[in-house]
Amino acid sequence: MMPRFAPLQLLSLIALACLAAAAVAATPGRPDVPEAIKAPAAEQVVLVAHAGGSQIYVCGKGDDGKPQWTLKAPEAQLRDVKGALIGHHSAGPTWKHLDGSSVTGKLTAKAPSPDPNSIPWLLVTVTSHEGNGVLTRVTSIQRINTRGGAAPPAAKCDPSKPTAETWVPYSADYYFFAPSR
């Protein structure tokens, strides 16, 4: 036999169920990525940001003495799932949120992008924090869903011009992870 609820109790139960569903929907899930760039299992997604900007390359000589483009820095705006500006991504690599928090990291692992003309997917480990906000607890960052950003052909690099640089448009999604509470 089903329990009987008074109308006010029933409305309260429905409201609680809606709040629980909204909380689950507000917490983004872990993306499906290659094993090499999976974030640690004890971490959860705390922020997803879409980046749009450029990968900046400088022309120089490689170890073999041949011309090559080397990544100098990214320069991108970070936007939330609704398209609102929430931060900036730049050299370091560094991610700065408009709430004043920022993180800098180092490359941990990479996997080829499914798009052969795009920069690889990455797992980055955070090495330093500044400020207080959404990035304060972040320990890992994934760069996925990349479009563009790959270095131009070496043939377009003239190492006799040491200040030569090129800006290559790119976009990507960044998933920020923090330890589960």
Secondary structure as a PSIPRED ss2 file (coil, helix, strand):
# PSIPRED VFORMAT (PSIPRED V4.0)

   1 M C   1.000  0.000  0.000
   2 M C   1.000  0.000  0.000
   3 P C   1.000  0.000  0.000
   4 R C   1.000  0.000  0.000
   5 F C   1.000  0.000  0.000
   6 A C   1.000  0.000  0.000
   7 P H   0.000  1.000  0.000
   8 L H   0.000  1.000  0.000
   9 Q H   0.000  1.000  0.000
  10 L H   0.000  1.000  0.000
  11 L H   0.000  1.000  0.000
  12 S H   0.000  1.000  0.000
  13 L H   0.000  1.000  0.000
  14 I H   0.000  1.000  0.000
  15 A H   0.000  1.000  0.000
  16 L H   0.000  1.000  0.000
  17 A H   0.000  1.000  0.000
  18 C H   0.000  1.000  0.000
  19 L H   0.000  1.000  0.000
  20 A H   0.000  1.000  0.000
  21 A H   0.000  1.000  0.000
  22 A H   0.000  1.000  0.000
  23 A H   0.000  1.000  0.000
  24 V H   0.000  1.000  0.000
  25 A H   0.000  1.000  0.000
  26 A H   0.000  1.000  0.000
  27 T C   1.000  0.000  0.000
  28 P C   1.000  0.000  0.000
  29 G C   1.000  0.000  0.000
  30 R C   1.000  0.000  0.000
  31 P C   1.000  0.000  0.000
  32 D C   1.000  0.000  0.000
  33 V C   1.000  0.000  0.000
  34 P C   1.000  0.000  0.000
  35 E H   0.000  1.000  0.000
  36 A H   0.000  1.000  0.000
  37 I H   0.000  1.000  0.000
  38 K C   1.000  0.000  0.000
  39 A C   1.000  0.000  0.000
  40 P C   1.000  0.000  0.000
  41 A C   1.000  0.000  0.000
  42 A C   1.000  0.000  0.000
  43 E E   0.000  0.000  1.000
  44 Q E   0.000  0.000  1.000
  45 V E   0.000  0.000  1.000
  46 V E   0.000  0.000  1.000
  47 L E   0.000  0.000  1.000
  48 V E   0.000  0.000  1.000
  49 A E   0.000  0.000  1.000
  50 H E   0.000  0.000  1.000
  51 A E   0.000  0.000  1.000
  52 G E   0.000  0.000  1.000
  53 G E   0.000  0.000  1.000
  54 S E   0.000  0.000  1.000
  55 Q E   0.000  0.000  1.000
  56 I E   0.000  0.000  1.000
  57 Y E   0.000  0.000  1.000
  58 V E   0.000  0.000  1.000
  59 C E   0.000  0.000  1.000
  60 G E   0.000  0.000  1.000
  61 K E   0.000  0.000  1.000
  62 G C   1.000  0.000  0.000
  63 D C   1.000  0.000  0.000
  64 D C   1.000  0.000  0.000
  65 G C   1.000  0.000  0.000
  66 K C   1.000  0.000  0.000
  67 P E   0.000  0.000  1.000
  68 Q E   0.000  0.000  1.000
  69 W E   0.000  0.000  1.000
  70 T E   0.000  0.000  1.000
  71 L E   0.000  0.000  1.000
  72 K E   0.000  0.000  1.000
  73 A E   0.000  0.000  1.000
  74 P E   0.000  0.000  1.000
  75 E E   0.000  0.000  1.000
  76 A E   0.000  0.000  1.000
  77 Q E   0.000  0.000  1.000
  78 L E   0.000  0.000  1.000
  79 R E   0.000  0.000  1.000
  80 D C   1.000  0.000  0.000
  81 V C   1.000  0.000  0.000
  82 K C   1.000  0.000  0.000
  83 G C   1.000  0.000  0.000
  84 A C   1.000  0.000  0.000
  85 L E   0.000  0.000  1.000
  86 I E   0.000  0.000  1.000
  87 G E   0.000  0.000  1.000
  88 H E   0.000  0.000  1.000
  89 H E   0.000  0.000  1.000
  90 S E   0.000  0.000  1.000
  91 A C   1.000  0.000  0.000
  92 G C   1.000  0.000  0.000
  93 P C   1.000  0.000  0.000
  94 T E   0.000  0.000  1.000
  95 W E   0.000  0.000  1.000
  96 K E   0.000  0.000  1.000
  97 H E   0.000  0.000  1.000
  98 L C   1.000  0.000  0.000
  99 D C   1.000  0.000  0.000
 100 G C   1.000  0.000  0.000
 101 S C   1.000  0.000  0.000
 102 S E   0.000  0.000  1.000
 103 V E   0.000  0.000  1.000
 104 T E   0.000  0.000  1.000
 105 G E   0.000  0.000  1.000
 106 K E   0.000  0.000  1.000
 107 L E   0.000  0.000  1.000
 108 T E   0.000  0.000  1.000
 109 A E   0.000  0.000  1.000
 110 K E   0.000  0.000  1.000
 111 A E   0.000  0.000  1.000
 112 P C   1.000  0.000  0.000
 113 S C   1.000  0.000  0.000
 114 P C   1.000  0.000  0.000
 115 D C   1.000  0.000  0.000
 116 P C   1.000  0.000  0.000
 117 N C   1.000  0.000  0.000
 118 S E   0.000  0.000  1.000
 119 I C   1.000  0.000  0.000
 120 P C   1.000  0.000  0.000
 121 W E   0.000  0.000  1.000
 122 L E   0.000  0.000  1.000
 123 L E   0.000  0.000  1.000
 124 V E   0.000  0.000  1.000
 125 T E   0.000  0.000  1.000
 126 V E   0.000  0.000  1.000
 127 T E   0.000  0.000  1.000
 128 S E   0.000  0.000  1.000
 129 H E   0.000  0.000  1.000
 130 E E   0.000  0.000  1.000
 131 G C   1.000  0.000  0.000
 132 N C   1.000  0.000  0.000
 133 G C   1.000  0.000  0.000
 134 V C   1.000  0.000  0.000
 135 L C   1.000  0.000  0.000
 136 T C   1.000  0.000  0.000
 137 R C   1.000  0.000  0.000
 138 V C   1.000  0.000  0.000
 139 T C   1.000  0.000  0.000
 140 S E   0.000  0.000  1.000
 141 I E   0.000  0.000  1.000
 142 Q E   0.000  0.000  1.000
 143 R E   0.000  0.000  1.000
 144 I E   0.000  0.000  1.000
 145 N E   0.000  0.000  1.000
 146 T E   0.000  0.000  1.000
 147 R E   0.000  0.000  1.000
 148 G E   0.000  0.000  1.000
 149 G E   0.000  0.000  1.000
 150 A C   1.000  0.000  0.000
 151 A C   1.000  0.000  0.000
 152 P C   1.000  0.000  0.000
 153 P C   1.000  0.000  0.000
 154 A H   0.000  1.000  0.000
 155 A H   0.000  1.000  0.000
 156 K H   0.000  1.000  0.000
 157 C C   1.000  0.000  0.000
 158 D C   1.000  0.000  0.000
 159 P C   1.000  0.000  0.000
 160 S C   1.000  0.000  0.000
 161 K C   1.000  0.000  0.000
 162 P C   1.000  0.000  0.000
 163 T C   1.000  0.000  0.000
 164 A C   1.000  0.000  0.000
 165 E E   0.000  0.000  1.000
 166 T E   0.000  0.000  1.000
 167 W E   0.000  0.000  1.000
 168 V E   0.000  0.000  1.000
 169 P E   0.000  0.000  1.000
 170 Y E   0.000  0.000  1.000
 171 S E   0.000  0.000  1.000
 172 A E   0.000  0.000  1.000
 173 D E   0.000  0.000  1.000
 174 Y E   0.000  0.000  1.000
 175 Y E   0.000  0.000  1.000
 176 F E   0.000  0.000  1.000
 177 F E   0.000  0.000  1.000
 178 A E   0.000  0.000  1.000
 179 P E   0.000  0.000  1.000
 180 S C   1.000  0.000  0.000
 181 R C   1.000  0.000  0.000
